[in-house]
């Protein structure tokens, strides 16, 4: 099985920045891609950003393009999400997701709160 440990969430003022990290551990033979999703109260979970581990191809949700950057460190099985110019509407629980030889796995989530 894959264990995902997220860190870096917290409270920040609008316009500020946060960096999330997600480390994958376990008997992993192959990580195909990793990414971040978020879920605000009363809303569906949505894609924030994803990245393939081989080519580093990225995909972003429309609402975060130009403000968030996803990156990875393959040697550490870790993915990062740099979030700049944060807005109150970015407030949500952010979940890490990985796709490996075990299939899809999810982290427990980390709260990001942006105050106006």
CORVENJO-V389623 format. One record per residue. N is the residue number from 1. RES is the residue in one small letter. PSI is psi in whole degrees, -180 to 180 (NA if undefined). Layout:
N:RES:PSI ; N:RES:PSI
//
This chain:
1:x:162 ; 2:x:134 ; 3:x:130 ; 4:x:126 ; 5:x:118 ; 6:x:151 ; 7:x:163 ; 8:x:-5 ; 9:x:174 ; 10:x:-164 ; 11:x:132 ; 12:x:152 ; 13:x:155 ; 14:x:137 ; 15:x:-10 ; 16:x:-174 ; 17:x:152 ; 18:x:155 ; 19:x:121 ; 20:x:147 ; 21:x:149 ; 22:x:118 ; 23:x:131 ; 24:x:137 ; 25:x:163 ; 26:x:-176 ; 27:x:79 ; 28:x:122 ; 29:x:-31 ; 30:x:130 ; 31:x:118 ; 32:x:-49 ; 33:x:159 ; 34:x:158 ; 35:x:179 ; 36:x:137 ; 37:x:163 ; 38:x:154 ; 39:x:118 ; 40:x:158 ; 41:x:129 ; 42:x:4 ; 43:x:162 ; 44:x:154 ; 45:x:137 ; 46:x:154 ; 47:x:133 ; 48:x:-56 ; 49:x:151 ; 50:x:160 ; 51:x:138 ; 52:x:146 ; 53:x:-30 ; 54:x:-65 ; 55:x:-17 ; 56:x:22 ; 57:x:137 ; 58:x:157 ; 59:x:134 ; 60:x:148 ; 61:x:149 ; 62:x:-35 ; 63:x:-13 ; 64:x:-4 ; 65:x:134 ; 66:x:-11 ; 67:x:-34 ; 68:x:149 ; 69:x:128 ; 70:x:142 ; 71:x:168 ; 72:x:156 ; 73:x:99 ; 74:x:-33 ; 75:x:-27 ; 76:x:3 ; 77:x:44 ; 78:x:142 ; 79:x:146 ; 80:x:152 ; 81:x:108 ; 82:x:120 ; 83:x:115 ; 84:x:164 ; 85:x:48 ; 86:x:146 ; 87:x:157 ; 88:x:-33 ; 89:x:-5 ; 90:x:-7 ; 91:x:125 ; 92:x:172 ; 93:x:127 ; 94:x:127 ; 95:x:137 ; 96:x:142 ; 97:x:139 ; 98:x:152 ; 99:x:114 ; 100:x:-169 ; 101:x:-16 ; 102:x:-4 ; 103:x:-153 ; 104:x:139 ; 105:x:150 ; 106:x:146 ; 107:x:177 ; 108:x:-14 ; 109:x:151 ; 110:x:135 ; 111:x:132 ; 112:x:123 ; 113:x:125 ; 114:x:118 ; 115:x:148 ; 116:x:NA
//
